[in-house]
Amino acid sequence: MALEAPQTRERILHPLLSIPEAAKILGVSVWTLRQWLSQRRLPYIKVGRLTKLKIEDVEGFIEGHRCEAMTV
């Protein structure tokens, strides 16, 4: 029995998200997320007819839109 490469195991531990799952994480509607995808604001993966998102890309999108608090 061959051992899996660490990269393969890592991918299995982080499955792809469906649009409804990603929309829930982002706190937006499915319609809004579909609009963002059509505007290429987030990367996505096509699996046949299905559109999937990597959790790392969703988390990166959140971090990229983070506004730091102002110090007074």
C-alpha positions as CSV (number, residue, x, y, z in Angstrom):
1,M,0.0,0.0,0.0
2,A,1.5,3.3,-1.1
3,L,1.6,6.2,1.3
4,E,-0.2,9.4,0.2
5,A,1.9,12.5,-0.3
6,P,1.4,15.2,2.4
7,Q,0.0,17.6,-0.2
8,T,-2.7,15.0,-1.2
9,R,-3.7,14.5,2.5
10,E,-3.8,18.3,3.0
11,R,-6.3,18.7,0.1
12,I,-8.5,16.0,1.5
13,L,-8.7,17.7,4.9
14,H,-9.9,20.9,3.2
15,P,-12.8,20.0,0.9
16,L,-14.1,22.5,-1.6
17,L,-17.1,24.6,-0.6
18,S,-20.4,24.9,-2.5
19,I,-21.7,28.4,-3.3
20,P,-24.3,28.2,-0.5
21,E,-21.7,27.1,2.0
22,A,-19.3,29.9,1.0
23,A,-22.1,32.5,1.0
24,K,-23.0,31.5,4.6
25,I,-19.3,31.8,5.7
26,L,-19.1,35.3,4.1
27,G,-22.5,36.3,5.5
28,V,-23.9,37.2,2.1
29,S,-26.7,35.9,0.0
30,V,-26.1,33.2,-2.7
31,W,-27.1,35.9,-5.3
32,T,-24.5,38.3,-4.0
33,L,-21.8,35.7,-4.1
34,R,-22.7,34.6,-7.6
35,Q,-22.4,38.3,-8.6
36,W,-19.0,38.5,-7.0
37,L,-17.9,35.4,-8.9
38,S,-19.1,36.7,-12.2
39,Q,-17.1,39.9,-11.5
40,R,-14.1,37.7,-10.7
41,R,-13.8,39.1,-7.1
42,L,-13.1,35.6,-5.8
43,P,-11.3,32.7,-7.5
44,Y,-13.4,29.6,-8.1
45,I,-13.1,26.1,-9.5
46,K,-15.5,24.5,-12.0
47,V,-16.1,20.8,-11.4
48,G,-18.3,19.9,-14.4
49,R,-21.4,22.2,-14.0
50,L,-20.7,22.8,-10.3
51,T,-18.9,25.9,-9.0
52,K,-16.7,25.3,-6.0
53,L,-14.5,27.5,-3.8
54,K,-11.4,26.8,-1.8
55,I,-11.8,27.6,1.9
56,E,-8.4,29.3,1.8
57,D,-9.6,31.7,-1.0
58,V,-12.7,32.6,1.0
59,E,-10.6,33.2,4.1
60,G,-8.1,35.3,2.1
61,F,-11.0,37.3,0.7
62,I,-12.2,38.1,4.2
63,E,-8.7,39.0,5.3
64,G,-8.2,41.2,2.2
65,H,-11.3,43.2,3.0
66,R,-10.4,43.7,6.7
67,C,-10.3,47.3,7.9
68,E,-8.1,48.0,10.9
69,A,-9.4,50.0,13.8
70,M,-8.0,53.6,14.1
71,T,-6.1,54.5,17.1
72,V,-7.0,57.8,18.7
